[in-house]
């Protein structure tokens, strides 16, 4: 289990994440949480940055 943190998201980004979540729910037999979608998007974004 991950850490519980609070973040404030721009409404445009929230809408985009909800749309991704909706598409994932349509193609999955399991539930897809908003946190799961956010973690996937952040992980993919972080792959672009090399320390």
PDB file of N, CA, C, O and CB in Angstrom:
ATOM      1  N   UNK A   1       0.846  -1.181   0.000  1.00  0.00           N
ATOM      2  CA  UNK A   1       0.000   0.000   0.000  1.00  0.00           C
ATOM      3  C   UNK A   1       0.887   1.237   0.000  1.00  0.00           C
ATOM      4  O   UNK A   1       1.938   1.264   0.641  1.00  0.00           O
ATOM      5  CB  UNK A   1      -0.960   0.002   1.220  1.00  0.00           C
ATOM      6  N   UNK A   2       0.460   2.235  -0.709  1.00  0.00           N
ATOM      7  CA  UNK A   2       1.233   3.463  -0.833  1.00  0.00           C
ATOM      8  C   UNK A   2       0.973   4.435   0.288  1.00  0.00           C
ATOM      9  O   UNK A   2       0.224   4.153   1.223  1.00  0.00           O
ATOM     10  CB  UNK A   2       0.939   4.122  -2.134  1.00  0.00           C
ATOM     11  N   UNK A   3       1.598   5.569   0.180  1.00  0.00           N
ATOM     12  CA  UNK A   3       1.421   6.642   1.152  1.00  0.00           C
ATOM     13  C   UNK A   3       0.169   7.437   0.833  1.00  0.00           C
ATOM     14  O   UNK A   3      -0.172   7.634  -0.333  1.00  0.00           O
ATOM     15  CB  UNK A   3       2.648   7.565   1.175  1.00  0.00           C
ATOM     16  N   UNK A   4      -0.500   7.882   1.850  1.00  0.00           N
ATOM     17  CA  UNK A   4      -1.679   8.731   1.669  1.00  0.00           C
ATOM     18  C   UNK A   4      -1.221  10.181   1.721  1.00  0.00           C
ATOM     19  O   UNK A   4      -0.692  10.646   2.731  1.00  0.00           O
ATOM     20  CB  UNK A   4      -2.775   8.442   2.759  1.00  0.00           C
ATOM     21  N   UNK A   5      -1.435  10.890   0.611  1.00  0.00           N
ATOM     22  CA  UNK A   5      -1.079  12.303   0.550  1.00  0.00           C
ATOM     23  C   UNK A   5      -2.227  13.082  -0.071  1.00  0.00           C
ATOM     24  O   UNK A   5      -3.107  12.508  -0.713  1.00  0.00           O
ATOM     25  CB  UNK A   5       0.227  12.514  -0.256  1.00  0.00           C
ATOM     26  N   UNK A   6      -2.211  14.371   0.123  1.00  0.00           N
ATOM     27  CA  UNK A   6      -3.235  15.239  -0.453  1.00  0.00           C
ATOM     28  C   UNK A   6      -2.590  16.099  -1.524  1.00  0.00           C
ATOM     29  O   UNK A   6      -1.544  16.708  -1.301  1.00  0.00           O
ATOM     30  CB  UNK A   6      -3.913  16.122   0.638  1.00  0.00           C
ATOM     31  N   UNK A   7      -3.228  16.143  -2.695  1.00  0.00           N
ATOM     32  CA  UNK A   7      -2.757  17.012  -3.775  1.00  0.00           C
ATOM     33  C   UNK A   7      -3.937  17.816  -4.293  1.00  0.00           C
ATOM     34  O   UNK A   7      -5.087  17.396  -4.171  1.00  0.00           O
ATOM     35  CB  UNK A   7      -2.095  16.187  -4.926  1.00  0.00           C
ATOM     36  N   UNK A   8      -3.647  18.964  -4.868  1.00  0.00           N
ATOM     37  CA  UNK A   8      -4.682  19.792  -5.481  1.00  0.00           C
ATOM     38  C   UNK A   8      -4.434  19.759  -6.983  1.00  0.00           C
ATOM     39  O   UNK A   8      -3.364  20.147  -7.453  1.00  0.00           O
ATOM     40  CB  UNK A   8      -4.668  21.276  -4.918  1.00  0.00           C
ATOM     41  N   UNK A   9      -5.439  19.289  -7.738  1.00  0.00           N
ATOM     42  CA  UNK A   9      -5.311  19.173  -9.186  1.00  0.00           C
ATOM     43  C   UNK A   9      -6.144  20.231  -9.879  1.00  0.00           C
ATOM     44  O   UNK A   9      -7.235  20.577  -9.427  1.00  0.00           O
ATOM     45  CB  UNK A   9      -5.727  17.780  -9.657  1.00  0.00           C
ATOM     46  N   UNK A  10      -5.627  20.733 -10.965  1.00  0.00           N
ATOM     47  CA  UNK A  10      -6.361  21.638 -11.839  1.00  0.00           C
ATOM     48  C   UNK A  10      -7.599  20.898 -12.360  1.00  0.00           C
ATOM     49  O   UNK A  10      -7.534  19.696 -12.616  1.00  0.00           O
ATOM     50  CB  UNK A  10      -5.456  22.144 -13.024  1.00  0.00           C
ATOM     51  N   UNK A  11      -8.705  21.593 -12.514  1.00  0.00           N
ATOM     52  CA  UNK A  11      -9.945  20.943 -12.952  1.00  0.00           C
ATOM     53  C   UNK A  11      -9.807  20.317 -14.338  1.00  0.00           C
ATOM     54  O   UNK A  11     -10.442  19.301 -14.623  1.00  0.00           O
ATOM     55  CB  UNK A  11     -11.090  21.951 -12.955  1.00  0.00           C
ATOM     56  N   UNK A  12      -8.990  20.909 -15.195  1.00  0.00           N
ATOM     57  CA  UNK A  12      -8.758  20.336 -16.526  1.00  0.00           C
ATOM     58  C   UNK A  12      -8.048  18.992 -16.416  1.00  0.00           C
ATOM     59  O   UNK A  12      -8.403  18.040 -17.111  1.00  0.00           O
ATOM     60  CB  UNK A  12      -7.932  21.303 -17.397  1.00  0.00           C
ATOM     61  N   UNK A  13      -7.051  18.916 -15.550  1.00  0.00           N
ATOM     62  CA  UNK A  13      -6.334  17.658 -15.356  1.00  0.00           C
ATOM     63  C   UNK A  13      -7.221  16.609 -14.703  1.00  0.00           C
ATOM     64  O   UNK A  13      -7.135  15.428 -15.041  1.00  0.00           O
ATOM     65  CB  UNK A  13      -5.088  17.883 -14.510  1.00  0.00           C
ATOM     66  N   UNK A  14      -8.061  17.023 -13.784  1.00  0.00           N
ATOM     67  CA  UNK A  14      -8.990  16.093 -13.153  1.00  0.00           C
ATOM     68  C   UNK A  14      -9.927  15.495 -14.193  1.00  0.00           C
ATOM     69  O   UNK A  14     -10.187  14.292 -14.187  1.00  0.00           O
ATOM     70  CB  UNK A  14      -9.794  16.797 -12.047  1.00  0.00           C
ATOM     71  N   UNK A  15     -10.429  16.335 -15.081  1.00  0.00           N
ATOM     72  CA  UNK A  15     -11.334  15.861 -16.134  1.00  0.00           C
ATOM     73  C   UNK A  15     -10.623  14.870 -17.062  1.00  0.00           C
ATOM     74  O   UNK A  15     -11.200  13.852 -17.444  1.00  0.00           O
ATOM     75  CB  UNK A  15     -11.881  17.053 -16.949  1.00  0.00           C
ATOM     76  N   UNK A  16      -9.385  15.166 -17.420  1.00  0.00           N
ATOM     77  CA  UNK A  16      -8.618  14.264 -18.280  1.00  0.00           C
ATOM     78  C   UNK A  16      -8.390  12.919 -17.591  1.00  0.00           C
ATOM     79  O   UNK A  16      -8.511  11.865 -18.214  1.00  0.00           O
ATOM     80  CB  UNK A  16      -7.270  14.900 -18.660  1.00  0.00           C
ATOM     81  N   UNK A  17      -8.062  12.968 -16.307  1.00  0.00           N
ATOM     82  CA  UNK A  17      -7.850  11.731 -15.559  1.00  0.00           C
ATOM     83  C   UNK A  17      -9.143  10.933 -15.438  1.00  0.00           C
ATOM     84  O   UNK A  17      -9.124   9.706 -15.540  1.00  0.00           O
ATOM     85  CB  UNK A  17      -7.292  12.039 -14.168  1.00  0.00           C
ATOM     86  N   UNK A  18     -10.263  11.612 -15.223  1.00  0.00           N
ATOM     87  CA  UNK A  18     -11.563  10.928 -15.143  1.00  0.00           C
ATOM     88  C   UNK A  18     -11.918  10.273 -16.479  1.00  0.00           C
ATOM     89  O   UNK A  18     -12.501   9.189 -16.503  1.00  0.00           O
ATOM     90  CB  UNK A  18     -12.672  11.921 -14.730  1.00  0.00           C
ATOM     91  N   UNK A  19     -11.568  10.928 -17.589  1.00  0.00           N
ATOM     92  CA  UNK A  19     -11.818  10.344 -18.910  1.00  0.00           C
ATOM     93  C   UNK A  19     -10.974   9.089 -19.127  1.00  0.00           C
ATOM     94  O   UNK A  19     -11.458   8.096 -19.671  1.00  0.00           O
ATOM     95  CB  UNK A  19     -11.524  11.371 -20.012  1.00  0.00           C
ATOM     96  N   UNK A  20      -9.724   9.138 -18.706  1.00  0.00           N
ATOM     97  CA  UNK A  20      -8.862   7.954 -18.787  1.00  0.00           C
ATOM     98  C   UNK A  20      -9.450   6.837 -17.934  1.00  0.00           C
ATOM     99  O   UNK A  20      -9.502   5.683 -18.357  1.00  0.00           O
ATOM    100  CB  UNK A  20      -7.412   8.285 -18.326  1.00  0.00           C
ATOM    101  N   UNK A  21      -9.890   7.188 -16.735  1.00  0.00           N
ATOM    102  CA  UNK A  21     -10.486   6.212 -15.831  1.00  0.00           C
ATOM    103  C   UNK A  21     -11.721   5.575 -16.466  1.00  0.00           C
ATOM    104  O   UNK A  21     -11.894   4.358 -16.395  1.00  0.00           O
ATOM    105  CB  UNK A  21     -10.853   6.872 -14.492  1.00  0.00           C
ATOM    106  N   UNK A  22     -12.571   6.378 -17.081  1.00  0.00           N
ATOM    107  CA  UNK A  22     -13.791   5.867 -17.714  1.00  0.00           C
ATOM    108  C   UNK A  22     -13.457   4.879 -18.828  1.00  0.00           C
ATOM    109  O   UNK A  22     -14.101   3.837 -18.946  1.00  0.00           O
ATOM    110  CB  UNK A  22     -14.634   7.026 -18.273  1.00  0.00           C
ATOM    111  N   UNK A  23     -12.454   5.199 -19.645  1.00  0.00           N
ATOM    112  CA  UNK A  23     -12.044   4.296 -20.723  1.00  0.00           C
ATOM    113  C   UNK A  23     -11.501   2.989 -20.163  1.00  0.00           C
ATOM    114  O   UNK A  23     -11.772   1.914 -20.699  1.00  0.00           O
ATOM    115  CB  UNK A  23     -10.988   4.966 -21.611  1.00  0.00           C
ATOM    116  N   UNK A  24     -10.729   3.088 -19.077  1.00  0.00           N
ATOM    117  CA  UNK A  24     -10.169   1.885 -18.462  1.00  0.00           C
ATOM    118  C   UNK A  24     -11.271   1.022 -17.858  1.00  0.00           C
ATOM    119  O   UNK A  24     -11.201  -0.205 -17.931  1.00  0.00           O
ATOM    120  CB  UNK A  24      -9.142   2.260 -17.386  1.00  0.00           C
ATOM    121  N   UNK A  25     -12.276   1.639 -17.269  1.00  0.00           N
ATOM    122  CA  UNK A  25     -13.387   0.899 -16.673  1.00  0.00           C
ATOM    123  C   UNK A  25     -14.160   0.146 -17.756  1.00  0.00           C
ATOM    124  O   UNK A  25     -14.571  -0.995 -17.551  1.00  0.00           O
ATOM    125  CB  UNK A  25     -14.328   1.855 -15.902  1.00  0.00           C
ATOM    126  N   UNK A  26     -14.355   0.788 -18.905  1.00  0.00           N
ATOM    127  CA  UNK A  26     -15.099   0.160 -20.005  1.00  0.00           C
ATOM    128  C   UNK A  26     -14.403  -1.084 -20.537  1.00  0.00           C
ATOM    129  O   UNK A  26     -15.064  -2.018 -20.993  1.00  0.00           O
ATOM    130  CB  UNK A  26     -15.296   1.152 -21.135  1.00  0.00           C
ATOM    131  N   UNK A  27     -13.072  -1.105 -20.484  1.00  0.00           N
ATOM    132  CA  UNK A  27     -12.326  -2.236 -21.043  1.00  0.00           C
ATOM    133  C   UNK A  27     -11.871  -3.236 -19.984  1.00  0.00           C
ATOM    134  O   UNK A  27     -11.166  -4.193 -20.303  1.00  0.00           O
ATOM    135  CB  UNK A  27     -11.124  -1.730 -21.797  1.00  0.00           C
ATOM    136  N   UNK A  28     -12.261  -3.028 -18.743  1.00  0.00           N
ATOM    137  CA  UNK A  28     -11.827  -3.894 -17.652  1.00  0.00           C
ATOM    138  C   UNK A  28     -13.019  -4.585 -17.004  1.00  0.00           C
ATOM    139  O   UNK A  28     -14.138  -4.073 -17.020  1.00  0.00           O
ATOM    140  CB  UNK A  28     -11.047  -3.090 -16.606  1.00  0.00           C
ATOM    141  N   UNK A  29     -12.762  -5.744 -16.442  1.00  0.00           N
ATOM    142  CA  UNK A  29     -13.801  -6.441 -15.682  1.00  0.00           C
ATOM    143  C   UNK A  29     -13.708  -6.097 -14.199  1.00  0.00           C
ATOM    144  O   UNK A  29     -14.571  -6.481 -13.409  1.00  0.00           O
ATOM    145  CB  UNK A  29     -13.686  -7.963 -15.882  1.00  0.00           C
ATOM    146  N   UNK A  30     -12.656  -5.373 -13.827  1.00  0.00           N
ATOM    147  CA  UNK A  30     -12.452  -4.979 -12.431  1.00  0.00           C
ATOM    148  C   UNK A  30     -12.670  -3.480 -12.282  1.00  0.00           C
ATOM    149  O   UNK A  30     -12.713  -2.744 -13.268  1.00  0.00           O
ATOM    150  CB  UNK A  30     -11.032  -5.370 -11.948  1.00  0.00           C
ATOM    151  N   UNK A  31     -12.807  -3.042 -11.046  1.00  0.00           N
ATOM    152  CA  UNK A  31     -12.932  -1.605 -10.795  1.00  0.00           C
ATOM    153  C   UNK A  31     -11.570  -0.940 -11.010  1.00  0.00           C
ATOM    154  O   UNK A  31     -10.522  -1.563 -10.844  1.00  0.00           O
ATOM    155  CB  UNK A  31     -13.462  -1.333  -9.346  1.00  0.00           C
ATOM    156  N   UNK A  32     -11.614   0.331 -11.381  1.00  0.00           N
ATOM    157  CA  UNK A  32     -10.392   1.103 -11.613  1.00  0.00           C
ATOM    158  C   UNK A  32     -10.511   2.383 -10.797  1.00  0.00           C
ATOM    159  O   UNK A  32     -11.341   3.242 -11.095  1.00  0.00           O
ATOM    160  CB  UNK A  32     -10.173   1.416 -13.151  1.00  0.00           C
ATOM    161  N   UNK A  33      -9.686   2.506  -9.774  1.00  0.00           N
ATOM    162  CA  UNK A  33      -9.772   3.674  -8.900  1.00  0.00           C
ATOM    163  C   UNK A  33      -9.086   4.887  -9.519  1.00  0.00           C
ATOM    164  O   UNK A  33      -8.202   4.760 -10.367  1.00  0.00           O
ATOM    165  CB  UNK A  33      -9.152   3.363  -7.541  1.00  0.00           C
ATOM    166  N   UNK A  34      -9.514   6.057  -9.076  1.00  0.00           N
ATOM    167  CA  UNK A  34      -8.888   7.304  -9.518  1.00  0.00           C
ATOM    168  C   UNK A  34      -7.419   7.307  -9.111  1.00  0.00           C
ATOM    169  O   UNK A  34      -6.566   7.761  -9.873  1.00  0.00           O
ATOM    170  CB  UNK A  34      -9.624   8.537  -8.922  1.00  0.00           C
ATOM    171  N   UNK A  35      -7.118   6.807  -7.924  1.00  0.00           N
ATOM    172  CA  UNK A  35      -5.726   6.747  -7.449  1.00  0.00           C
ATOM    173  C   UNK A  35      -4.871   5.878  -8.358  1.00  0.00           C
ATOM    174  O   UNK A  35      -3.718   6.209  -8.636  1.00  0.00           O
ATOM    175  CB  UNK A  35      -5.670   6.208  -6.013  1.00  0.00           C
ATOM    176  N   UNK A  36      -5.432   4.770  -8.821  1.00  0.00           N
ATOM    177  CA  UNK A  36      -4.707   3.875  -9.724  1.00  0.00           C
ATOM    178  C   UNK A  36      -4.370   4.594 -11.029  1.00  0.00           C
ATOM    179  O   UNK A  36      -3.243   4.515 -11.518  1.00  0.00           O
ATOM    180  CB  UNK A  36      -5.537   2.604 -10.012  1.00  0.00           C
ATOM    181  N   UNK A  37      -5.351   5.290 -11.581  1.00  0.00           N
ATOM    182  CA  UNK A  37      -5.143   6.039 -12.821  1.00  0.00           C
ATOM    183  C   UNK A  37      -4.090   7.124 -12.610  1.00  0.00           C
ATOM    184  O   UNK A  37      -3.192   7.287 -13.436  1.00  0.00           O
ATOM    185  CB  UNK A  37      -6.471   6.664 -13.311  1.00  0.00           C
ATOM    186  N   UNK A  38      -4.197   7.853 -11.528  1.00  0.00           N
ATOM    187  CA  UNK A  38      -3.229   8.914 -11.234  1.00  0.00           C
ATOM    188  C   UNK A  38      -1.820   8.344 -11.114  1.00  0.00           C
ATOM    189  O   UNK A  38      -0.872   8.920 -11.648  1.00  0.00           O
ATOM    190  CB  UNK A  38      -3.613   9.651  -9.938  1.00  0.00           C
ATOM    191  N   UNK A  39      -1.673   7.216 -10.418  1.00  0.00           N
ATOM    192  CA  UNK A  39      -0.357   6.587 -10.279  1.00  0.00           C
ATOM    193  C   UNK A  39       0.204   6.144 -11.623  1.00  0.00           C
ATOM    194  O   UNK A  39       1.400   6.300 -11.868  1.00  0.00           O
ATOM    195  CB  UNK A  39      -0.442   5.394  -9.340  1.00  0.00           C
ATOM    196  N   UNK A  40      -0.636   5.594 -12.498  1.00  0.00           N
ATOM    197  CA  UNK A  40      -0.177   5.196 -13.832  1.00  0.00           C
ATOM    198  C   UNK A  40       0.326   6.395 -14.628  1.00  0.00           C
ATOM    199  O   UNK A  40       1.393   6.340 -15.239  1.00  0.00           O
ATOM    200  CB  UNK A  40      -1.305   4.500 -14.597  1.00  0.00           C
ATOM    201  N   UNK A  41      -0.446   7.474 -14.615  1.00  0.00           N
ATOM    202  CA  UNK A  41      -0.081   8.669 -15.377  1.00  0.00           C
ATOM    203  C   UNK A  41       1.199   9.297 -14.821  1.00  0.00           C
ATOM    204  O   UNK A  41       2.074   9.697 -15.589  1.00  0.00           O
ATOM    205  CB  UNK A  41      -1.231   9.695 -15.352  1.00  0.00           C
ATOM    206  N   UNK A  42       1.312   9.384 -13.514  1.00  0.00           N
ATOM    207  CA  UNK A  42       2.516   9.956 -12.895  1.00  0.00           C
ATOM    208  C   UNK A  42       3.732   9.079 -13.196  1.00  0.00           C
ATOM    209  O   UNK A  42       4.802   9.597 -13.517  1.00  0.00           O
ATOM    210  CB  UNK A  42       2.326  10.104 -11.359  1.00  0.00           C
ATOM    211  N   UNK A  43       3.578   7.763 -13.097  1.00  0.00           N
ATOM    212  CA  UNK A  43       4.689   6.852 -13.388  1.00  0.00           C
ATOM    213  C   UNK A  43       5.180   7.003 -14.817  1.00  0.00           C
ATOM    214  O   UNK A  43       6.386   7.055 -15.058  1.00  0.00           O
ATOM    215  CB  UNK A  43       4.270   5.410 -13.138  1.00  0.00           C
ATOM    216  N   UNK A  44       4.251   7.073 -15.769  1.00  0.00           N
ATOM    217  CA  UNK A  44       4.633   7.256 -17.174  1.00  0.00           C
ATOM    218  C   UNK A  44       5.328   8.605 -17.380  1.00  0.00           C
ATOM    219  O   UNK A  44       6.308   8.700 -18.119  1.00  0.00           O
ATOM    220  CB  UNK A  44       3.390   7.154 -18.087  1.00  0.00           C
ATOM    221  N   UNK A  45       4.817   9.631 -16.727  1.00  0.00           N
ATOM    222  CA  UNK A  45       5.425  10.954 -16.842  1.00  0.00           C
ATOM    223  C   UNK A  45       6.819  11.005 -16.249  1.00  0.00           C
ATOM    224  O   UNK A  45       7.704  11.666 -16.793  1.00  0.00           O
ATOM    225  CB  UNK A  45       4.556  11.982 -16.171  1.00  0.00           C
ATOM    226  N   UNK A  46       7.021  10.312 -15.138  1.00  0.00           N
ATOM    227  CA  UNK A  46       8.326  10.322 -14.477  1.00  0.00           C
ATOM    228  C   UNK A  46       9.384   9.551 -15.258  1.00  0.00           C
ATOM    229  O   UNK A  46      10.577   9.803 -15.090  1.00  0.00           O
ATOM    230  CB  UNK A  46       8.204   9.741 -13.086  1.00  0.00           C
ATOM    231  N   UNK A  47       8.967   8.619 -16.108  1.00  0.00           N
ATOM    232  CA  UNK A  47       9.925   7.872 -16.930  1.00  0.00           C
ATOM    233  C   UNK A  47      10.664   8.795 -17.893  1.00  0.00           C
ATOM    234  O   UNK A  47      11.761   8.471 -18.348  1.00  0.00           O
ATOM    235  CB  UNK A  47       9.209   6.765 -17.714  1.00  0.00           C
ATOM    236  N   UNK A  48      10.071   9.933 -18.200  1.00  0.00           N
ATOM    237  CA  UNK A  48      10.675  10.882 -19.132  1.00  0.00           C
ATOM    238  C   UNK A  48      11.791  11.699 -18.490  1.00  0.00           C
ATOM    239  O   UNK A  48      12.575  12.335 -19.193  1.00  0.00           O
ATOM    240  CB  UNK A  48       9.615  11.813 -19.679  1.00  0.00           C
ATOM    241  N   UNK A  49      11.869  11.686 -17.162  1.00  0.00           N
ATOM    242  CA  UNK A  49      12.859  12.483 -16.442  1.00  0.00           C
ATOM    243  C   UNK A  49      13.943  11.583 -15.871  1.00  0.00           C
ATOM    244  O   UNK A  49      13.664  10.631 -15.142  1.00  0.00           O
ATOM    245  CB  UNK A  49      12.192  13.298 -15.319  1.00  0.00           C
ATOM    246  N   UNK A  50      15.174  11.901 -16.213  1.00  0.00           N
ATOM    247  CA  UNK A  50      16.319  11.150 -15.693  1.00  0.00           C
ATOM    248  C   UNK A  50      17.059  12.038 -14.706  1.00  0.00           C
ATOM    249  O   UNK A  50      17.457  13.148 -15.058  1.00  0.00           O
ATOM    250  CB  UNK A  50      17.270  10.678 -16.847  1.00  0.00           C
ATOM    251  N   UNK A  51      17.254  11.565 -13.464  1.00  0.00           N
ATOM    252  CA  UNK A  51      17.960  12.394 -12.475  1.00  0.00           C
ATOM    253  C   UNK A  51      19.432  12.562 -12.796  1.00  0.00           C
ATOM    254  O   UNK A  51      20.152  13.231 -12.056  1.00  0.00           O
ATOM    255  CB  UNK A  51      17.817  11.794 -11.098  1.00  0.00           C
TER     256      UNK A  51
END
